[in-house]
Amino acid sequence: MKIGITYNLKEEISAMVLDNEFTEELDPPQTIDGICNVLEKHGFETVKLGSSIDIIDKLKEDRVDFVFNIAEGYLGRNRESHIPAILEMLDIPYSGSDPLTLALTLDKTMTKKIACQAGIPTPLYKVLNNVKDLSNTKNKLPYPLITKPAWEGSSKGIYNSSRVYNERELEKNALMLFEKYPNQPILVEEYIEGREITVGVIGNNPPHILGLMEIVNRNTPYEDFFYSLEVKKDWKRLVDYISPPDISSLLDNDIRHYAIAAFKEFGCRDIARIDFRVSRQNKLFLLELNPLPGLSPEYADLVIMSQKLGIEYEDLILSILRHALSRYNLVKDDKEILKAI
């Protein structure tokens, strides 16, 4: 079987932008090489397709049987949907969620609306479409609050200074984000003092929990910590990853329940990472879903979680592939998939 890999490289975009923050969610060559090495080790032919403007021509020329998709896209709130939409148009099977799921989950506001309708708890929030909307936020939400760009991932636009305690700080952050991320709304969210826990979900019909992992700052009390861009950039020095986390069985069950509920409600497929906040009162809040989680062998949260649970990188990649191939009925059963890979 010939498998194409679709992706966006950091280095391709870095030359086009002044601020490397805009490349945070893109991949280094080591990630693509890591995936290809796993697949080739198990007998698959691989083709590095990328995701450039001529991707349709490449797909027609290389005639791949399947695509392992990790392409984040670059422009617009639908950017993660671009490659899956093209693959569907060309009737090429691929791993991961479909264009609709990817678009909905990248939009933090839509994520919160759908979660609320599904009975999945999420922090209180307001949306700022422009500076004038600041006046409508006054006295509507309890401080502290946290500010985020509405259509970004990988903690882009979320800084150590993003937690605000008064109107002056809120206005300062809003003005900065409107300038840095023009033409997109700002999410103003109730800041939940508590713990940060991320959940890996894998599979289809039914999906199951891969694992839970708490993200802890070594230098900050847990209630003051949130996963900012500065922390992610300095994770080796600042962060401890604890998997499984030290939590009660009741809380563990709640997290698993809501993670699976969110995975299903948003129509995720094959793999996702879902982030929660747990308050001091052990109340659970959904922060966001990532149906296109990072797969860097070195620093991706999902990979770190898997390794701490005894799951090697090779097994994680093969498991994602296995579930995706099964979804398309490209193999008859799990035993045959295992034999094939």
Contacts in CASP RR format, 6 or more apart in sequence:
PFRMAT RR
TARGET T0000
AUTHOR 0000-0000-0000
METHOD contacts of the structure
MODEL  1
MKIGITYNLKEEISAMVLDNEFTEELDPPQTIDGICNVLEKHGFETVKLG
SSIDIIDKLKEDRVDFVFNIAEGYLGRNRESHIPAILEMLDIPYSGSDPL
TLALTLDKTMTKKIACQAGIPTPLYKVLNNVKDLSNTKNKLPYPLITKPA
WEGSSKGIYNSSRVYNERELEKNALMLFEKYPNQPILVEEYIEGREITVG
VIGNNPPHILGLMEIVNRNTPYEDFFYSLEVKKDWKRLVDYISPPDISSL
LDNDIRHYAIAAFKEFGCRDIARIDFRVSRQNKLFLLELNPLPGLSPEYA
DLVIMSQKLGIEYEDLILSILRHALSRYNLVKDDKEILKAI
1 44 0 8 1.000
1 45 0 8 1.000
1 65 0 8 1.000
1 66 0 8 1.000
1 340 0 8 1.000
2 44 0 8 1.000
2 45 0 8 1.000
2 46 0 8 1.000
2 47 0 8 1.000
2 62 0 8 1.000
2 63 0 8 1.000
2 64 0 8 1.000
2 65 0 8 1.000
2 66 0 8 1.000
3 39 0 8 1.000
3 44 0 8 1.000
3 45 0 8 1.000
3 46 0 8 1.000
3 47 0 8 1.000
3 64 0 8 1.000
3 65 0 8 1.000
3 66 0 8 1.000
3 67 0 8 1.000
3 68 0 8 1.000
3 321 0 8 1.000
4 46 0 8 1.000
4 47 0 8 1.000
4 48 0 8 1.000
4 49 0 8 1.000
4 62 0 8 1.000
4 64 0 8 1.000
4 66 0 8 1.000
4 67 0 8 1.000
4 68 0 8 1.000
5 32 0 8 1.000
5 35 0 8 1.000
5 36 0 8 1.000
5 46 0 8 1.000
5 47 0 8 1.000
5 48 0 8 1.000
5 49 0 8 1.000
5 50 0 8 1.000
5 67 0 8 1.000
5 68 0 8 1.000
5 70 0 8 1.000
6 49 0 8 1.000
6 50 0 8 1.000
6 51 0 8 1.000
6 55 0 8 1.000
6 67 0 8 1.000
6 68 0 8 1.000
6 69 0 8 1.000
6 70 0 8 1.000
6 71 0 8 1.000
6 83 0 8 1.000
6 87 0 8 1.000
6 94 0 8 1.000
7 27 0 8 1.000
7 31 0 8 1.000
7 32 0 8 1.000
7 48 0 8 1.000
7 49 0 8 1.000
7 50 0 8 1.000
7 51 0 8 1.000
7 70 0 8 1.000
7 71 0 8 1.000
8 26 0 8 1.000
8 27 0 8 1.000
8 50 0 8 1.000
8 51 0 8 1.000
8 71 0 8 1.000
8 72 0 8 1.000
8 73 0 8 1.000
8 74 0 8 1.000
9 26 0 8 1.000
9 27 0 8 1.000
9 28 0 8 1.000
9 29 0 8 1.000
9 32 0 8 1.000
9 50 0 8 1.000
10 20 0 8 1.000
10 23 0 8 1.000
10 26 0 8 1.000
10 27 0 8 1.000
10 28 0 8 1.000
11 28 0 8 1.000
11 29 0 8 1.000
12 26 0 8 1.000
13 22 0 8 1.000
13 23 0 8 1.000
13 26 0 8 1.000
13 74 0 8 1.000
14 20 0 8 1.000
14 23 0 8 1.000
17 23 0 8 1.000
19 180 0 8 1.000
21 156 0 8 1.000
21 157 0 8 1.000
21 229 0 8 1.000
22 156 0 8 1.000
24 153 0 8 1.000
24 154 0 8 1.000
24 155 0 8 1.000
24 156 0 8 1.000
24 229 0 8 1.000
24 232 0 8 1.000
25 72 0 8 1.000
25 152 0 8 1.000
25 153 0 8 1.000
25 154 0 8 1.000
25 156 0 8 1.000
26 72 0 8 1.000
26 74 0 8 1.000
27 70 0 8 1.000
27 72 0 8 1.000
27 294 0 8 1.000
27 295 0 8 1.000
27 296 0 8 1.000
28 296 0 8 1.000
30 296 0 8 1.000
30 297 0 8 1.000
30 298 0 8 1.000
31 70 0 8 1.000
31 294 0 8 1.000
31 295 0 8 1.000
31 296 0 8 1.000
31 297 0 8 1.000
31 300 0 8 1.000
32 48 0 8 1.000
32 70 0 8 1.000
34 297 0 8 1.000
34 313 0 8 1.000
34 317 0 8 1.000
35 68 0 8 1.000
35 70 0 8 1.000
35 295 0 8 1.000
35 317 0 8 1.000
36 46 0 8 1.000
36 48 0 8 1.000
38 313 0 8 1.000
38 314 0 8 1.000
38 317 0 8 1.000
38 318 0 8 1.000
39 46 0 8 1.000
39 68 0 8 1.000
39 317 0 8 1.000
39 321 0 8 1.000
40 46 0 8 1.000
41 314 0 8 1.000
42 318 0 8 1.000
42 341 0 8 1.000
43 341 0 8 1.000
44 341 0 8 1.000
47 62 0 8 1.000
47 64 0 8 1.000
49 55 0 8 1.000
49 58 0 8 1.000
49 59 0 8 1.000
49 62 0 8 1.000
49 64 0 8 1.000
49 67 0 8 1.000
50 58 0 8 1.000
50 71 0 8 1.000
51 71 0 8 1.000
51 73 0 8 1.000
51 82 0 8 1.000
51 83 0 8 1.000
52 58 0 8 1.000
55 83 0 8 1.000
55 86 0 8 1.000
56 86 0 8 1.000
56 90 0 8 1.000
59 86 0 8 1.000
59 87 0 8 1.000
59 90 0 8 1.000
59 92 0 8 1.000
60 90 0 8 1.000
64 92 0 8 1.000
65 93 0 8 1.000
66 92 0 8 1.000
66 93 0 8 1.000
66 94 0 8 1.000
66 95 0 8 1.000
66 324 0 8 1.000
66 325 0 8 1.000
66 328 0 8 1.000
66 330 0 8 1.000
67 83 0 8 1.000
67 87 0 8 1.000
67 92 0 8 1.000
67 93 0 8 1.000
67 94 0 8 1.000
67 95 0 8 1.000
68 94 0 8 1.000
68 95 0 8 1.000
68 320 0 8 1.000
68 321 0 8 1.000
68 324 0 8 1.000
69 83 0 8 1.000
69 84 0 8 1.000
69 87 0 8 1.000
69 94 0 8 1.000
69 95 0 8 1.000
69 96 0 8 1.000
69 292 0 8 1.000
70 292 0 8 1.000
70 294 0 8 1.000
70 295 0 8 1.000
71 80 0 8 1.000
71 82 0 8 1.000
71 83 0 8 1.000
72 79 0 8 1.000
72 80 0 8 1.000
72 292 0 8 1.000
73 79 0 8 1.000
73 80 0 8 1.000
73 82 0 8 1.000
73 83 0 8 1.000
76 151 0 8 1.000
77 103 0 8 1.000
77 106 0 8 1.000
77 107 0 8 1.000
77 151 0 8 1.000
77 184 0 8 1.000
78 99 0 8 1.000
78 103 0 8 1.000
78 106 0 8 1.000
79 106 0 8 1.000
80 102 0 8 1.000
80 103 0 8 1.000
80 106 0 8 1.000
80 292 0 8 1.000
81 99 0 8 1.000
81 100 0 8 1.000
81 102 0 8 1.000
81 103 0 8 1.000
83 94 0 8 1.000
84 94 0 8 1.000
84 96 0 8 1.000
84 97 0 8 1.000
84 98 0 8 1.000
84 99 0 8 1.000
84 102 0 8 1.000
85 99 0 8 1.000
87 93 0 8 1.000
87 94 0 8 1.000
88 98 0 8 1.000
88 99 0 8 1.000
93 324 0 8 1.000
93 325 0 8 1.000
93 328 0 8 1.000
93 330 0 8 1.000
94 324 0 8 1.000
95 270 0 8 1.000
95 271 0 8 1.000
95 320 0 8 1.000
95 321 0 8 1.000
95 324 0 8 1.000
96 268 0 8 1.000
96 269 0 8 1.000
96 270 0 8 1.000
96 271 0 8 1.000
96 291 0 8 1.000
96 292 0 8 1.000
96 320 0 8 1.000
96 324 0 8 1.000
97 105 0 8 1.000
97 267 0 8 1.000
97 268 0 8 1.000
97 269 0 8 1.000
97 270 0 8 1.000
97 272 0 8 1.000
97 291 0 8 1.000
97 292 0 8 1.000
98 267 0 8 1.000
98 269 0 8 1.000
101 266 0 8 1.000
101 267 0 8 1.000
101 268 0 8 1.000
101 269 0 8 1.000
101 291 0 8 1.000
102 291 0 8 1.000
102 292 0 8 1.000
104 110 0 8 1.000
104 111 0 8 1.000
104 114 0 8 1.000
104 266 0 8 1.000
105 111 0 8 1.000
105 266 0 8 1.000
105 268 0 8 1.000
105 288 0 8 1.000
105 289 0 8 1.000
105 290 0 8 1.000
105 291 0 8 1.000
106 151 0 8 1.000
106 152 0 8 1.000
106 153 0 8 1.000
107 150 0 8 1.000
107 151 0 8 1.000
108 148 0 8 1.000
108 150 0 8 1.000
108 151 0 8 1.000
108 187 0 8 1.000
108 288 0 8 1.000
109 125 0 8 1.000
109 127 0 8 1.000
109 150 0 8 1.000
109 185 0 8 1.000
109 187 0 8 1.000
111 122 0 8 1.000
111 266 0 8 1.000
111 286 0 8 1.000
111 288 0 8 1.000
111 289 0 8 1.000
112 122 0 8 1.000
112 125 0 8 1.000
112 187 0 8 1.000
114 265 0 8 1.000
114 266 0 8 1.000
115 121 0 8 1.000
115 122 0 8 1.000
115 262 0 8 1.000
115 265 0 8 1.000
115 286 0 8 1.000
116 122 0 8 1.000
118 261 0 8 1.000
118 262 0 8 1.000
118 265 0 8 1.000
120 258 0 8 1.000
120 261 0 8 1.000
120 262 0 8 1.000
120 265 0 8 1.000
120 286 0 8 1.000
121 258 0 8 1.000
121 283 0 8 1.000
121 284 0 8 1.000
121 285 0 8 1.000
121 286 0 8 1.000
122 285 0 8 1.000
122 286 0 8 1.000
122 287 0 8 1.000
123 189 0 8 1.000
123 190 0 8 1.000
123 191 0 8 1.000
123 192 0 8 1.000
123 277 0 8 1.000
123 285 0 8 1.000
123 287 0 8 1.000
124 141 0 8 1.000
124 142 0 8 1.000
124 189 0 8 1.000
124 190 0 8 1.000
125 141 0 8 1.000
125 187 0 8 1.000
125 188 0 8 1.000
125 189 0 8 1.000
125 190 0 8 1.000
126 133 0 8 1.000
126 136 0 8 1.000
126 137 0 8 1.000
126 140 0 8 1.000
126 141 0 8 1.000
126 188 0 8 1.000
127 133 0 8 1.000
127 150 0 8 1.000
127 185 0 8 1.000
127 186 0 8 1.000
127 187 0 8 1.000
127 188 0 8 1.000
128 134 0 8 1.000
128 137 0 8 1.000
128 174 0 8 1.000
128 178 0 8 1.000
128 185 0 8 1.000
128 186 0 8 1.000
128 187 0 8 1.000
128 188 0 8 1.000
129 185 0 8 1.000
130 178 0 8 1.000
131 174 0 8 1.000
131 175 0 8 1.000
131 178 0 8 1.000
134 167 0 8 1.000
134 170 0 8 1.000
134 171 0 8 1.000
134 174 0 8 1.000
137 170 0 8 1.000
137 188 0 8 1.000
138 167 0 8 1.000
141 188 0 8 1.000
141 190 0 8 1.000
142 190 0 8 1.000
143 164 0 8 1.000
143 165 0 8 1.000
143 166 0 8 1.000
143 191 0 8 1.000
144 163 0 8 1.000
144 164 0 8 1.000
144 165 0 8 1.000
144 191 0 8 1.000
144 193 0 8 1.000
145 163 0 8 1.000
145 164 0 8 1.000
145 170 0 8 1.000
145 188 0 8 1.000
145 189 0 8 1.000
145 190 0 8 1.000
145 191 0 8 1.000
146 158 0 8 1.000
146 162 0 8 1.000
146 163 0 8 1.000
146 164 0 8 1.000
146 188 0 8 1.000
146 189 0 8 1.000
146 190 0 8 1.000
146 191 0 8 1.000
146 226 0 8 1.000
147 162 0 8 1.000
147 164 0 8 1.000
147 170 0 8 1.000
147 173 0 8 1.000
147 174 0 8 1.000
147 177 0 8 1.000
147 186 0 8 1.000
147 187 0 8 1.000
147 188 0 8 1.000
147 189 0 8 1.000
148 157 0 8 1.000
148 158 0 8 1.000
148 162 0 8 1.000
148 186 0 8 1.000
148 187 0 8 1.000
148 189 0 8 1.000
149 156 0 8 1.000
149 157 0 8 1.000
149 177 0 8 1.000
149 180 0 8 1.000
149 181 0 8 1.000
149 184 0 8 1.000
149 186 0 8 1.000
149 187 0 8 1.000
150 184 0 8 1.000
150 185 0 8 1.000
150 186 0 8 1.000
150 187 0 8 1.000
151 181 0 8 1.000
151 184 0 8 1.000
151 185 0 8 1.000
152 181 0 8 1.000
152 184 0 8 1.000
153 288 0 8 1.000
153 290 0 8 1.000
154 229 0 8 1.000
154 232 0 8 1.000
155 227 0 8 1.000
155 228 0 8 1.000
155 229 0 8 1.000
155 231 0 8 1.000
155 232 0 8 1.000
156 229 0 8 1.000
157 177 0 8 1.000
157 180 0 8 1.000
157 181 0 8 1.000
157 229 0 8 1.000
158 226 0 8 1.000
158 227 0 8 1.000
158 228 0 8 1.000
158 229 0 8 1.000
159 228 0 8 1.000
159 229 0 8 1.000
159 230 0 8 1.000
160 228 0 8 1.000
160 230 0 8 1.000
160 231 0 8 1.000
161 173 0 8 1.000
162 173 0 8 1.000
162 226 0 8 1.000
162 228 0 8 1.000
163 191 0 8 1.000
163 226 0 8 1.000
164 170 0 8 1.000
164 172 0 8 1.000
164 173 0 8 1.000
170 188 0 8 1.000
174 186 0 8 1.000
174 188 0 8 1.000
177 186 0 8 1.000
178 186 0 8 1.000
191 226 0 8 1.000
192 277 0 8 1.000
192 278 0 8 1.000
192 279 0 8 1.000
192 285 0 8 1.000
193 223 0 8 1.000
193 224 0 8 1.000
193 279 0 8 1.000
193 280 0 8 1.000
194 222 0 8 1.000
194 223 0 8 1.000
194 225 0 8 1.000
194 277 0 8 1.000
194 278 0 8 1.000
194 279 0 8 1.000
194 280 0 8 1.000
195 214 0 8 1.000
195 216 0 8 1.000
195 222 0 8 1.000
195 245 0 8 1.000
195 277 0 8 1.000
195 278 0 8 1.000
196 214 0 8 1.000
196 215 0 8 1.000
196 216 0 8 1.000
196 225 0 8 1.000
196 226 0 8 1.000
196 227 0 8 1.000
196 275 0 8 1.000
196 276 0 8 1.000
196 277 0 8 1.000
197 212 0 8 1.000
197 213 0 8 1.000
197 214 0 8 1.000
197 215 0 8 1.000
197 245 0 8 1.000
197 247 0 8 1.000
197 255 0 8 1.000
197 275 0 8 1.000
197 276 0 8 1.000
197 277 0 8 1.000
197 278 0 8 1.000
198 212 0 8 1.000
198 213 0 8 1.000
198 215 0 8 1.000
198 273 0 8 1.000
198 274 0 8 1.000
198 275 0 8 1.000
198 276 0 8 1.000
198 301 0 8 1.000
198 305 0 8 1.000
199 209 0 8 1.000
199 210 0 8 1.000
199 211 0 8 1.000
199 212 0 8 1.000
199 213 0 8 1.000
199 255 0 8 1.000
199 256 0 8 1.000
199 259 0 8 1.000
199 273 0 8 1.000
199 274 0 8 1.000
199 275 0 8 1.000
199 276 0 8 1.000
200 209 0 8 1.000
200 210 0 8 1.000
200 211 0 8 1.000
200 212 0 8 1.000
200 259 0 8 1.000
200 271 0 8 1.000
200 272 0 8 1.000
200 273 0 8 1.000
200 274 0 8 1.000
200 293 0 8 1.000
200 302 0 8 1.000
200 305 0 8 1.000
201 207 0 8 1.000
201 208 0 8 1.000
201 209 0 8 1.000
201 210 0 8 1.000
201 259 0 8 1.000
201 260 0 8 1.000
201 263 0 8 1.000
201 268 0 8 1.000
201 271 0 8 1.000
201 272 0 8 1.000
201 273 0 8 1.000
201 274 0 8 1.000
202 208 0 8 1.000
202 210 0 8 1.000
202 270 0 8 1.000
202 271 0 8 1.000
202 319 0 8 1.000
202 320 0 8 1.000
202 323 0 8 1.000
203 269 0 8 1.000
203 270 0 8 1.000
203 271 0 8 1.000
203 323 0 8 1.000
204 269 0 8 1.000
204 270 0 8 1.000
204 323 0 8 1.000
204 326 0 8 1.000
204 327 0 8 1.000
206 260 0 8 1.000
207 260 0 8 1.000
207 263 0 8 1.000
207 264 0 8 1.000
207 268 0 8 1.000
208 260 0 8 1.000
209 256 0 8 1.000
209 259 0 8 1.000
209 260 0 8 1.000
210 302 0 8 1.000
210 305 0 8 1.000
210 306 0 8 1.000
210 309 0 8 1.000
210 311 0 8 1.000
211 243 0 8 1.000
211 244 0 8 1.000
211 305 0 8 1.000
211 309 0 8 1.000
212 243 0 8 1.000
212 244 0 8 1.000
212 245 0 8 1.000
212 247 0 8 1.000
212 252 0 8 1.000
212 255 0 8 1.000
212 256 0 8 1.000
212 305 0 8 1.000
213 241 0 8 1.000
213 242 0 8 1.000
213 243 0 8 1.000
213 244 0 8 1.000
213 245 0 8 1.000
213 301 0 8 1.000
213 304 0 8 1.000
213 305 0 8 1.000
213 308 0 8 1.000
214 241 0 8 1.000
214 242 0 8 1.000
214 243 0 8 1.000
214 245 0 8 1.000
214 246 0 8 1.000
214 247 0 8 1.000
215 225 0 8 1.000
215 227 0 8 1.000
215 239 0 8 1.000
215 240 0 8 1.000
215 241 0 8 1.000
215 301 0 8 1.000
216 222 0 8 1.000
216 225 0 8 1.000
216 239 0 8 1.000
216 240 0 8 1.000
216 241 0 8 1.000
216 242 0 8 1.000
217 225 0 8 1.000
217 231 0 8 1.000
217 238 0 8 1.000
217 239 0 8 1.000
217 240 0 8 1.000
218 237 0 8 1.000
218 238 0 8 1.000
218 239 0 8 1.000
218 240 0 8 1.000
219 238 0 8 1.000
223 280 0 8 1.000
225 231 0 8 1.000
227 275 0 8 1.000
231 238 0 8 1.000
231 239 0 8 1.000
235 299 0 8 1.000
241 301 0 8 1.000
241 304 0 8 1.000
241 305 0 8 1.000
241 308 0 8 1.000
242 308 0 8 1.000
243 304 0 8 1.000
243 305 0 8 1.000
243 308 0 8 1.000
243 309 0 8 1.000
244 252 0 8 1.000
244 309 0 8 1.000
247 255 0 8 1.000
247 278 0 8 1.000
248 282 0 8 1.000
250 282 0 8 1.000
251 278 0 8 1.000
251 282 0 8 1.000
251 284 0 8 1.000
254 284 0 8 1.000
255 276 0 8 1.000
255 278 0 8 1.000
255 284 0 8 1.000
258 276 0 8 1.000
258 284 0 8 1.000
258 286 0 8 1.000
259 274 0 8 1.000
259 276 0 8 1.000
262 268 0 8 1.000
262 274 0 8 1.000
262 286 0 8 1.000
262 289 0 8 1.000
263 272 0 8 1.000
263 274 0 8 1.000
263 289 0 8 1.000
266 289 0 8 1.000
266 291 0 8 1.000
268 289 0 8 1.000
268 291 0 8 1.000
269 291 0 8 1.000
269 323 0 8 1.000
269 324 0 8 1.000
269 327 0 8 1.000
270 320 0 8 1.000
270 323 0 8 1.000
270 324 0 8 1.000
270 327 0 8 1.000
271 291 0 8 1.000
271 293 0 8 1.000
271 302 0 8 1.000
271 320 0 8 1.000
271 323 0 8 1.000
272 289 0 8 1.000
272 290 0 8 1.000
272 291 0 8 1.000
272 293 0 8 1.000
273 289 0 8 1.000
273 290 0 8 1.000
273 293 0 8 1.000
273 294 0 8 1.000
273 301 0 8 1.000
273 302 0 8 1.000
274 286 0 8 1.000
274 288 0 8 1.000
274 289 0 8 1.000
274 290 0 8 1.000
275 286 0 8 1.000
275 287 0 8 1.000
275 288 0 8 1.000
275 289 0 8 1.000
275 290 0 8 1.000
276 284 0 8 1.000
276 285 0 8 1.000
276 286 0 8 1.000
276 287 0 8 1.000
277 284 0 8 1.000
277 285 0 8 1.000
277 287 0 8 1.000
278 284 0 8 1.000
278 285 0 8 1.000
279 285 0 8 1.000
293 300 0 8 1.000
293 301 0 8 1.000
293 302 0 8 1.000
294 300 0 8 1.000
294 301 0 8 1.000
294 302 0 8 1.000
294 303 0 8 1.000
295 302 0 8 1.000
295 303 0 8 1.000
295 316 0 8 1.000
295 317 0 8 1.000
296 303 0 8 1.000
297 303 0 8 1.000
297 313 0 8 1.000
302 316 0 8 1.000
303 313 0 8 1.000
303 316 0 8 1.000
306 312 0 8 1.000
306 313 0 8 1.000
306 315 0 8 1.000
306 316 0 8 1.000
307 313 0 8 1.000
311 319 0 8 1.000
318 341 0 8 1.000
321 341 0 8 1.000
322 334 0 8 1.000
322 337 0 8 1.000
322 338 0 8 1.000
322 341 0 8 1.000
325 331 0 8 1.000
325 337 0 8 1.000
326 334 0 8 1.000
326 337 0 8 1.000
331 337 0 8 1.000
331 340 0 8 1.000
END
